[in-house]
Amino acid sequence: RRYNGGRLAAVLGPEAVEHDRLLRLIQYQGPWDDAEFNSYHPQGRRIFTAFANGVNAYIESHRDNLPVEFKLTGITPEPWTLQDLVLRVPARSLASARAELRFALSVARLGPAEATRRAQPDPFIEAVVPRGLDLSIISQDVLDALDGTLPAVPFPRPPLLERFRRAAGAVPSLDFGAPEDSPGSNNWVVSGRHTATGAVLLANDPHRQVTNPSLRYLVHLNAPGWDVIGATEPAIPGVAIGHNGRIGWGLTIVGTDYDDVFVEELNPASPNQAKWQGEWYPLRVVVDTIEVRGEAPRTVERKYSRHGPIFYEDPLNHRAYALRSTLQEAGTAEYLGALRLNQASLAPDCGAFLEQQRYYLAPSENMICGDVEGNIAWHASALTPNRVGGWYGRLPVPGTGEYSWNGYRDDLPYEYNPERGWIATANHNVLPHGYYPPLFFKRAPYVRWDRLNQIFGSAGHFRVEDFERLQHDTRWPYIDAEKALLRGWTSSTSDVEWARTEILAWDGRYESDSVAASLHNYWRRNLDDETLRPDGWPARGGVGSSGFRLASRKVSSAQEDQARTALEQGTRQLREALGAERASWRWGRLHASQFPHWLVSAYDLPGVERSGGGGTVAATGATFREVIDFSNLDNSRVTSTPGQSGQPGSPFYGNLRELWGNGRYFPLVYSRAAVEAASAHRLILRPLK
């Protein structure tokens, strides 16, 4: 709450002032009215008021016994407001704008053709420099202005508070892209034609950072008009992923580009004026006060052009850089659009689900649906700018009026009961053939999608247990093709020849006890795209996305030489990382999830050596997994980790960690009879008189 709201300096000191100024600058500015609160649900204001009141009642009644983190840091929790519940997450906008500016620097240095080739965007369309944009004046300083991270240098604070500062400072470094070795989400839904029961099966494993306490919180809301179950996050009312008894849903990131950098021309005679369609207009200037721990409050200025907040001014060239983002529009707080799916009266089937997606505005998600009637659906959801003037958002554009947003797109792709009988997404390029203009230009990973396509393309009659195994599938789908790079040569170096034969004999599964998985991973780290991509074959986009093409192409001597060099480098790096004993080079040593308490090491939970990762379906960050069985909703299964409680000492602080580490699920019972039969404890909360 303090991070996104720009209020860290009050507890961390002057080093956080610039962070707070930047986050306040780009945060949603209101108005705080029904257009905002009720966009998420017809009773949104009432829902948020009740949620905030409940949190505040707990704070007020437990001021003498607050959680240990407040006691150790000396931070006193402030009352929650409705605005706190709809704070935007600026890290996504910052990451998008930084990518746009980095690409601008690359185009200025290399030219559009070479910069595009190196970026390998998907879809692959060569960049065009917008008319009137002078790339030569865009400097590294512009990009650095969007950094906003807390400095790494230590400053005088009690050790526990210093750890809090470091934890907060790590947040802006989160990468919301999806390279093949990063956390990556999957979801799929199959019609009854492909299931053993004849009813729909839906699965989702959204991947984020593995944390302690858990990112996800499982909840079953049962009240008049409400009967929804699934996962949310502690500060998000309702259920973000789950089912309402009629429909179930899941999500993965689409990657829609809904942010743009506008280069404003400033008036040399009056720098608080910018040019729009040949006329000067005044910038909006807001004077703000930032509370600072240990110091007097700081006064800062925030400036806004007609396009959005100005994050950098270049007085020498009379330019200012503004960030326009859909997150500055009403209704774009993340995940809250799912509130309209929580009630079966609003979303009784997948047809209604598709209608409700016009309210699901952020983040950009592949929303899938299955229902009790046997329907399945998918929608690429997000509030998406309709750019006019022949540009796609890849590069900054002049703010003089030639390039603008003309409202928002109403042609977002979707599917409803496709003939093939299944839908799957894995953060890959989901755009239908010929869809134009593109929603994004990203280096899209296909490796997990290719594996899912292998599975579902072979048909089958799936059961819940099959989906559990598939969510934990560890096979690298390109291994058979990539082995062609290793067959045509031998090495006189013992480590290298041993590694080559180990990979050739390997089944391609990234199991935690596999040495060959470590060898393969380090080998591929040292291979370049050109080696994995056959001569003359353009990449679909993303590292590893075309390795399977090697199976039908002759491997050149140059590719073999690079494969040999990469294996030499990889084995040397593994020896340096894990020691001389080859048998100890287990994949789990390299691929483990840790559960440190962010303040007190005594509250750390044991780590877990993991299978998967490396671009497999069982990618890195799935803490919550769901498999929803529409033939019997009580037979639905989930995972979560490390526990439901964030309170050290609670029996529920880490009780799910071992189940999760072993790939074991627990029932998501739903009916009244099943819930009562499975209940071990009952807590009754009575309203205050």
C-alpha positions in Angstrom: 0.0 0.0 0.0 2.8 2.4 0.9 4.8 1.4 -2.1 2.1 1.9 -4.7 0.7 5.0 -3.0 4.1 6.7 -2.8 4.3 6.9 0.9 7.5 5.1 1.8 9.6 8.1 2.8 7.4 8.5 5.9 8.9 5.2 7.2 12.1 4.9 5.3 13.5 8.4 5.2 14.8 10.8 2.5 16.2 8.0 0.3 12.6 7.2 -0.7 11.4 10.7 -1.6 12.1 10.4 -5.3 10.4 7.0 -5.4 7.3 8.5 -3.7 7.3 11.5 -6.1 7.4 9.2 -9.2 4.8 6.8 -7.9 2.4 9.6 -6.9 3.1 11.2 -10.3 1.9 8.2 -12.3 -0.7 6.8 -9.9 -4.4 7.1 -10.8 -5.5 10.7 -10.0 -9.3 10.2 -9.7 -12.0 11.2 -9.6 -12.9 8.9 -6.8 -16.6 8.5 -7.7 -19.0 5.8 -8.7 -17.5 5.7 -12.2 -14.4 4.3 -10.5 -15.8 2.1 -7.7 -18.8 0.7 -9.4 -17.0 -0.1 -12.7 -15.7 -3.3 -10.9 -19.1 -4.4 -9.7 -22.6 -2.7 -9.6 -22.2 -2.6 -5.8 -18.5 -1.8 -5.9 -18.6 1.2 -3.5 -20.5 -0.8 -0.9 -18.1 -3.8 -1.3 -15.0 -1.7 -0.9 -16.5 0.3 2.1 -17.3 -2.9 3.9 -13.9 -4.4 3.2 -12.0 -1.3 4.4 -14.2 -1.1 7.5 -13.5 -4.7 8.4 -9.7 -4.2 8.1 -9.9 -1.0 10.1 -12.0 -2.7 12.8 -9.3 -5.3 13.2 -6.6 -2.7 13.4 -8.5 -0.7 16.0 -9.3 -3.7 18.2 -5.7 -5.1 18.1 -3.5 -2.1 18.5 -2.0 -3.7 21.5 -1.2 -6.9 19.7 -0.4 -6.1 16.1 1.5 -8.7 13.9 5.2 -9.1 14.6 6.3 -7.1 11.5 4.7 -3.9 12.9 6.2 -4.5 16.3 9.7 -5.0 14.9 9.7 -2.0 12.4 7.8 0.4 14.6 5.4 1.1 11.8 1.9 1.9 12.9 -0.8 0.8 10.3 -2.9 3.6 9.1 -6.7 3.2 8.5 -7.6 1.8 5.1 -9.6 3.8 2.6 -11.6 3.0 -0.5 -8.8 4.6 -2.5 -6.2 2.2 -1.0 -8.2 -0.8 -2.4 -8.1 0.5 -6.0 -4.5 1.7 -6.1 -2.9 0.9 -9.4 0.3 -1.2 -9.7 2.6 1.3 -11.6 5.4 -1.3 -12.0 3.7 -2.6 -15.2 3.5 0.9 -16.8 7.1 1.7 -15.8 8.3 -1.6 -17.4 6.4 -0.9 -20.6 7.7 2.7 -20.9 11.2 1.6 -20.2 11.0 -1.0 -22.9 9.8 1.7 -25.4 12.7 4.0 -24.5 15.2 1.2 -24.6 14.0 0.3 -28.1 14.3 4.0 -29.1 17.9 4.0 -28.0 18.5 0.8 -29.9 16.9 2.2 -33.1 19.0 5.4 -32.8 22.2 3.4 -32.5 21.5 0.5 -35.0 18.7 1.7 -37.3 15.1 0.4 -37.5 15.9 -2.8 -39.4 18.8 -4.1 -37.2 17.2 -3.0 -34.0 14.0 -4.9 -34.9 16.1 -8.0 -35.9 17.9 -8.0 -32.6 14.7 -7.4 -30.6 12.9 -10.3 -32.4 9.4 -9.0 -31.7 6.3 -11.1 -32.2 4.6 -10.3 -34.5 7.7 -9.5 -36.5 7.1 -6.0 -38.1 10.0 -3.7 -38.8 9.8 -0.5 -36.7 9.0 2.8 -38.3 10.3 6.0 -36.7 7.3 8.3 -36.2 7.3 11.6 -38.2 8.7 14.4 -36.2 10.5 12.2 -33.6 14.1 13.1 -33.1 15.7 10.0 -31.7 19.1 11.7 -31.3 17.9 13.7 -28.3 16.5 10.8 -26.4 19.2 10.0 -23.9 19.9 7.4 -21.2 18.8 10.1 -18.7 15.2 9.8 -20.0 15.2 6.1 -19.3 16.9 6.5 -15.9 14.1 9.0 -14.9 11.7 6.0 -14.9 13.9 4.0 -12.6 12.5 5.3 -9.4 14.1 2.4 -7.4 15.2 2.9 -3.8 19.0 3.3 -3.7 21.0 0.2 -2.8 23.5 2.1 -0.6 22.8 1.6 3.1 21.7 4.4 5.3 21.5 4.7 9.1 18.5 2.7 10.2 17.9 -0.1 12.7 18.8 -3.4 11.0 15.2 -4.6 10.9 14.0 -1.5 9.3 16.9 -1.7 6.8 15.6 -5.1 5.7 12.2 -3.6 5.2 13.7 -0.9 3.0 15.5 -3.5 0.9 12.3 -5.5 0.5 10.4 -2.5 -0.6 13.2 -1.5 -3.0 13.1 -4.9 -4.7 9.5 -4.3 -6.0 10.3 -2.1 -9.0 12.8 -4.6 -10.3 10.1 -7.2 -11.0 10.1 -8.2 -14.7 6.7 -8.7 -16.1 8.0 -10.1 -19.3 8.2 -13.8 -19.9 11.5 -15.1 -21.1 11.7 -18.9 -21.2 13.4 -19.3 -17.9 11.2 -16.9 -16.0 7.9 -17.6 -14.1 5.3 -18.2 -16.8 1.5 -18.9 -16.5 -0.6 -21.5 -18.2 -4.3 -22.1 -18.5 -6.5 -24.4 -20.5 -10.1 -25.5 -20.7 -11.4 -28.5 -22.6 -15.0 -29.4 -23.6 -16.7 -32.6 -22.5 -15.8 -34.1 -25.9 -12.2 -34.5 -24.6 -12.9 -35.5 -20.9 -13.7 -38.9 -19.3 -16.8 -37.5 -17.6 -18.3 -35.6 -20.6 -18.2 -32.4 -18.6 -15.8 -29.4 -18.9 -12.4 -29.4 -17.2 -10.6 -26.2 -16.6 -7.0 -25.7 -15.3 -4.9 -22.6 -14.4 -1.5 -22.1 -12.8 -0.7 -18.4 -12.7 3.0 -17.8 -12.0 4.3 -15.1 -9.9 7.2 -14.8 -7.4 7.1 -17.5 -4.7 6.9 -15.5 -1.4 6.5 -15.9 2.3 3.7 -15.1 3.3 1.9 -16.6 0.3 0.8 -14.3 -2.5 -2.5 -16.1 -2.8 -5.2 -16.5 -0.2 -7.9 -19.1 -0.7 -11.4 -18.0 0.2 -15.0 -19.3 -0.1 -17.5 -16.4 0.1 -21.0 -17.7 0.8 -23.8 -15.2 1.5 -27.1 -14.3 0.0 -26.4 -13.9 -3.8 -22.8 -15.1 -3.4 -21.3 -18.5 -3.5 -17.8 -18.2 -5.0 -14.6 -20.0 -4.2 -11.0 -19.7 -5.3 -7.9 -17.6 -4.8 -7.4 -13.9 -4.2 -4.7 -11.7 -2.8 -4.9 -10.4 0.8 -5.7 -6.8 -0.2 -8.1 -7.7 -3.0 -11.8 -8.1 -2.2 -13.6 -11.1 -3.7 -12.1 -14.0 -5.7 -9.7 -13.3 -8.5 -9.4 -16.9 -9.9 -12.0 -19.7 -9.2 -15.6 -20.6 -9.8 -19.0 -19.4 -8.8 -20.9 -22.7 -9.0 -21.9 -22.0 -12.7 -18.7 -20.8 -14.4 -15.0 -21.2 -13.6 -12.2 -19.0 -14.9 -8.5 -18.7 -15.0 -5.9 -16.2 -16.3 -2.5 -15.7 -17.9 -0.9 -12.4 -18.9 -1.5 -11.4 -22.6 1.1 -8.6 -22.7 -1.1 -5.9 -24.3 0.8 -2.6 -24.7 -1.4 0.0 -23.0 1.2 2.6 -22.3 2.9 5.2 -24.5 5.6 7.8 -24.1 4.8 11.2 -25.7 7.5 13.7 -26.4 6.1 17.1 -25.7 7.5 20.3 -27.3 7.9 23.0 -24.6 7.7 26.7 -25.1 11.3 28.1 -24.8 9.8 31.3 -23.4 7.5 29.6 -20.9 8.6 26.0 -20.1 5.3 25.2 -18.4 3.6 25.3 -21.8 3.5 22.5 -24.4 2.5 22.5 -28.0 -0.6 20.8 -29.3 -1.9 21.2 -32.8 0.2 24.3 -33.3 -1.0 26.1 -30.1 0.7 26.4 -26.7 -1.3 25.2 -23.7 -0.4 25.3 -20.0 0.8 22.2 -18.2 -1.1 21.3 -15.1 1.2 21.7 -12.1 0.4 20.1 -8.7 2.3 21.0 -5.6 2.6 18.1 -3.3 3.9 17.4 0.2 5.8 14.2 1.1 6.2 13.2 4.7 9.8 12.2 5.4 11.0 10.1 8.4 13.4 12.1 10.5 13.1 15.3 8.5 10.7 18.1 7.7 8.2 17.3 4.9 9.4 17.9 1.4 7.5 20.0 -1.2 7.6 18.6 -4.7 6.0 19.5 -8.0 4.2 17.1 -10.3 3.4 18.2 -13.9 0.9 16.8 -16.3 0.5 17.4 -20.1 -2.7 16.6 -21.9 -1.3 13.1 -22.5 -0.3 12.3 -18.9 2.3 12.7 -16.2 5.6 14.3 -17.2 8.5 12.2 -15.8 11.4 13.9 -17.4 12.2 17.4 -18.7 15.0 18.3 -21.1 15.4 22.1 -20.9 18.3 22.1 -23.4 16.1 20.7 -26.2 12.9 22.1 -24.9 11.3 18.7 -24.6 9.3 16.9 -21.9 8.4 13.2 -21.7 4.9 12.2 -20.6 3.6 8.7 -19.9 0.1 7.9 -21.1 -1.4 4.7 -19.6 -4.8 3.2 -19.5 -4.1 2.7 -15.8 -4.8 6.4 -15.4 -8.4 5.7 -16.5 -11.3 4.7 -14.2 -11.9 1.0 -13.6 -8.3 -0.2 -14.1 -7.3 -1.4 -10.7 -5.8 -4.8 -11.2 -7.9 -8.0 -10.9 -10.9 -6.2 -9.4 -12.8 -6.7 -12.7 -13.2 -10.4 -11.6 -15.8 -9.2 -9.0 -18.4 -9.3 -11.7 -17.6 -13.0 -12.2 -18.1 -13.8 -8.5 -21.8 -13.9 -8.6 -23.7 -16.5 -10.7 -26.4 -13.9 -11.2 -24.0 -11.7 -13.2 -22.1 -14.5 -14.9 -24.2 -17.7 -15.2 -22.5 -19.1 -18.3 -19.6 -18.4 -20.6 -21.7 -16.2 -22.9 -22.3 -13.9 -19.9 -18.6 -14.2 -19.0 -17.7 -12.7 -22.4 -20.1 -9.8 -21.8 -18.5 -9.1 -18.4 -15.0 -8.9 -19.9 -15.7 -5.4 -21.1 -15.3 -4.5 -17.4 -12.1 -6.4 -16.9 -9.7 -3.7 -17.8 -6.4 -4.5 -16.1 -4.0 -6.2 -16.2 -4.1 -7.7 -19.7 -5.2 -11.3 -19.2 -6.1 -14.3 -21.3 -9.3 -15.0 -19.4 -10.6 -18.5 -20.0 -14.1 -19.8 -19.0 -15.8 -23.2 -18.6 -19.4 -23.7 -17.4 -21.8 -26.3 -16.1 -23.6 -26.3 -19.5 -20.5 -27.5 -21.3 -19.4 -24.2 -22.9 -15.8 -23.0 -23.1 -14.5 -19.5 -24.0 -11.5 -17.2 -24.1 -11.0 -13.4 -24.2 -7.9 -11.3 -24.4 -9.0 -8.7 -21.8 -7.6 -5.2 -21.1 -8.5 -1.6 -21.7 -6.6 -1.2 -25.0 -5.8 2.1 -26.7 -7.1 2.7 -30.2 -4.0 4.4 -31.7 -4.6 6.5 -34.8 -2.0 7.8 -37.2 -0.4 4.6 -38.3 1.6 3.8 -35.2 1.6 0.8 -32.9 3.2 2.0 -29.6 6.7 0.5 -30.2 8.5 3.9 -30.1 7.8 7.2 -28.4 5.8 9.7 -30.5 5.6 13.5 -30.7 2.9 15.0 -28.5 1.9 17.7 -31.0 -1.3 16.1 -32.0 -0.4 13.9 -35.1 -0.4 10.8 -32.9 -3.1 10.2 -30.4 -5.5 7.7 -28.8 -9.0 7.7 -30.3 -10.8 6.0 -27.5 -10.4 2.3 -26.8 -10.6 -0.8 -29.0 -13.7 -2.9 -29.1 -12.3 -5.6 -31.4 -10.3 -7.7 -28.8 -9.9 -11.3 -29.8 -12.0 -14.0 -28.2 -13.2 -17.6 -28.8 -16.5 -19.3 -27.9 -16.8 -23.1 -28.2 -14.1 -23.5 -30.9 -14.5 -26.6 -33.1 -11.3 -28.2 -31.8 -12.9 -28.4 -28.3 -10.1 -26.9 -26.3 -8.4 -23.6 -25.5 -4.9 -23.1 -24.0 -2.7 -20.1 -23.4 0.9 -19.8 -22.1 1.9 -16.1 -22.4 2.6 -16.8 -26.1 1.3 -14.7 -29.1 -2.4 -15.4 -28.9 -3.4 -13.0 -31.8 -5.5 -14.7 -34.5 -3.9 -14.9 -38.0 -4.3 -11.5 -39.7 -5.3 -9.6 -36.5 -4.3 -6.0 -37.0 -3.1 -3.7 -35.6 -1.2 -5.9 -33.1 -1.9 -5.6 -29.4 1.8 -6.0 -28.6 5.3 -6.5 -29.9 6.9 -8.9 -27.4 9.5 -11.5 -27.4 7.0 -14.2 -26.9 7.9 -17.6 -25.5 6.3 -20.5 -27.3 8.0 -23.4 -25.5 5.2 -24.1 -23.0 2.5 -23.5 -25.7 4.2 -26.0 -28.0 4.2 -28.6 -25.2 0.5 -28.0 -24.5 -0.3 -28.2 -28.2 1.5 -31.5 -28.3 -0.7 -32.8 -25.5 -4.1 -31.4 -26.6 -3.4 -32.0 -30.3 -3.3 -35.7 -29.6 -6.9 -35.6 -28.2 -7.6 -37.9 -25.3 -10.2 -38.2 -22.6 -8.8 -36.2 -19.7 -9.4 -36.6 -16.0 -8.6 -34.3 -13.1 -5.5 -36.4 -12.4 -4.3 -35.9 -16.0 -4.4 -32.1 -15.5 -2.6 -32.4 -12.2 0.2 -34.2 -14.0 0.2 -31.8 -16.9 0.5 -28.8 -14.6 3.7 -30.5 -13.3 4.9 -31.6 -16.7 8.7 -31.1 -16.8 9.5 -32.2 -20.4 11.4 -29.8 -22.6 9.5 -30.2 -26.0 12.5 -29.4 -28.2 15.0 -31.8 -26.8 14.8 -34.4 -29.6 15.4 -31.7 -32.2 18.2 -30.0 -30.2 20.1 -33.3 -29.8 21.0 -33.0 -33.5 23.5 -30.3 -32.5 25.4 -32.8 -30.4 25.5 -35.9 -32.6 28.0 -35.0 -35.3 31.1 -34.5 -33.1 33.0 -35.8 -30.1 35.2 -34.0 -27.6 38.6 -35.0 -26.2 37.7 -33.1 -23.0 36.4 -35.5 -20.3 33.7 -33.2 -18.9 32.5 -32.1 -22.3 32.2 -35.6 -23.8 30.5 -36.9 -20.6 28.0 -34.0 -20.7 27.3 -34.6 -24.4 26.5 -38.3 -23.9 24.4 -37.5 -20.8 22.2 -35.0 -22.7 21.9 -37.4 -25.7 20.7 -40.2 -23.3 18.3 -37.8 -21.4 14.5 -38.0 -21.7 14.2 -34.2 -21.6 12.5 -34.0 -18.2 13.6 -31.3 -15.8 13.4 -33.4 -12.6 14.9 -32.1 -9.5 17.3 -35.1 -9.2 18.4 -34.9 -12.9 22.1 -34.1 -13.6 21.4 -34.0 -17.4 18.8 -31.3 -16.8 21.5 -29.0 -15.3 23.8 -29.8 -18.2 21.1 -29.0 -20.8 20.2 -25.8 -19.0 23.7 -24.5 -18.8 24.4 -25.6 -22.4 21.4 -23.6 -23.7 22.4 -20.6 -21.7 25.5 -20.3 -23.8 23.8 -21.0 -27.1 22.7 -18.0 -29.2 19.4 -17.7 -31.2 21.2 -18.1 -34.5 22.4 -21.6 -33.5 19.0 -22.7 -32.4 17.4 -21.2 -35.5 18.1 -23.0 -38.8 19.7 -21.0 -41.6 17.2 -18.7 -43.3 14.4 -19.5 -40.9 13.0 -16.3 -39.2 12.2 -16.7 -35.5 8.7 -16.8 -34.4 9.9 -14.7 -31.6 11.7 -15.6 -28.4 14.6 -17.7 -27.4 13.9 -21.4 -28.0 10.8 -20.8 -30.0 12.1 -22.5 -33.0 14.4 -25.2 -31.7 11.9 -27.8 -32.8 12.6 -26.7 -36.4 16.1 -28.2 -36.2 14.5 -31.7 -36.6 13.8 -31.1 -40.3 16.9 -29.0 -41.2 20.5 -30.0 -41.7 22.8 -28.8 -38.9 25.7 -26.8 -40.2 29.3 -27.1 -39.1 29.1 -23.6 -37.7 26.2 -24.6 -35.5 28.0 -27.7 -34.3 31.1 -25.6 -33.5 28.9 -23.2 -31.5 27.2 -26.1 -29.7 30.6 -27.5 -28.7 31.8 -24.2 -27.4 28.5 -23.6 -25.5 28.8 -27.1 -23.8 32.5 -26.4 -22.9 31.4 -23.1 -21.3 28.4 -24.7 -19.6 30.3 -27.5 -18.0 33.0 -25.1 -16.8 30.3 -22.9 -15.2 28.6 -25.8 -13.6 31.8 -27.0 -12.0 32.4 -23.5 -10.7 28.9 -23.2 -9.3 28.4 -26.7 -7.8 31.9 -28.2 -7.4 33.9 -30.9 -8.9 31.6 -33.9 -8.0 29.5 -34.4 -11.2 26.9 -36.5 -9.4 26.0 -33.5 -7.3 25.1 -31.4 -10.2 21.4 -32.0 -9.6 18.9 -29.6 -11.2 17.2 -29.1 -7.8 20.3 -27.4 -6.4 20.0 -24.8 -9.1 16.2 -24.6 -9.1 15.0 -24.2 -5.6 12.3 -22.1 -4.0 13.2 -20.3 -0.8 10.7 -19.0 1.9 12.6 -16.4 3.9 10.7 -14.3 6.3 11.4 -10.8 5.1 12.5 -9.5 8.5 13.4 -12.3 10.9 15.5 -15.3 9.8 14.2 -17.4 12.7 10.8 -17.4 10.9 12.3 -18.7 7.6 10.7 -21.8 6.2 12.8 -24.6 4.6 13.4 -24.3 0.9 12.2 -26.8 -1.7 14.2 -28.2 -4.5 12.0 -28.0 -7.6 11.4 -29.9 -10.7 10.4 -28.0 -13.9 11.4 -24.5 -14.8 13.6 -23.9 -17.8 10.5 -23.2 -20.0 8.6 -26.4 -19.1 4.9 -26.3 -18.3 5.9 -26.7 -14.7 7.5 -23.2 -14.8 8.9 -21.4 -11.9 6.3 -19.5 -10.0 3.0 -21.4 -9.7 2.1 -21.3 -6.1 -1.7 -21.5 -6.7 -2.9 -24.1 -9.1 -6.6 -25.0 -9.8 -8.2 -27.9 -11.6 -12.0 -27.3 -11.8 -14.2 -30.4 -12.5 -17.6 -29.4 -13.8 -18.9 -32.9 -13.4 -18.5 -32.6 -9.7 -17.3 -29.3 -8.3 -16.4 -30.9 -5.0 -13.8 -32.9 -6.9 -11.9 -29.8 -7.9 -8.3 -29.6 -6.7 -5.9 -26.8 -5.8 -2.4 -26.1 -4.5 -1.0 -23.2 -2.6 2.2 -22.4 -0.6 3.5 -21.9 2.0 0.3 -21.6 4.0 -2.9 -19.6 4.5 -1.5 -17.6 7.4 1.3 -15.0 7.4 1.6 -15.2 11.2 4.7 -17.1 12.3 3.7 -19.7 14.9 0.3 -20.3 13.4 -0.3 -24.0 12.4 -1.2 -22.6 9.0 2.0 -20.6 8.5 3.7 -23.3 6.4 1.5 -26.3 6.4 1.0 -26.4 2.6 4.6 -26.1 1.7 5.5 -29.8 1.7 2.3 -30.7 -0.3 3.2 -28.1 -2.9 6.8 -29.1 -3.1 5.8 -32.7 -3.8 3.2 -31.7 -6.4 0.3 -32.8 -4.3 -3.1 -31.2 -4.4 -5.9 -30.8 -1.8 -9.7 -30.7 -2.5 -11.5 -27.4 -3.1 -14.7 -28.6 -1.6 -17.7 -26.4 -2.4 -21.1 -27.8 -1.5 -22.4 -27.2 2.0 -22.3 -30.9 2.9 -18.7 -31.4 1.6 -17.5 -28.3 3.4 -19.0 -29.3 6.7 -17.6 -32.8 6.4 -14.1 -31.5 5.7 -14.1 -28.7 8.4 -11.7 -29.0 11.3 -12.3 -25.6 12.9 -15.1 -23.0 13.1 -14.6 -19.3 13.7 -17.6 -17.2 14.4 -17.3 -13.4 13.9 -20.1 -11.3 15.3 -20.8 -7.7 14.2 -19.9 -5.0 16.7 -22.9 -3.5 18.4 
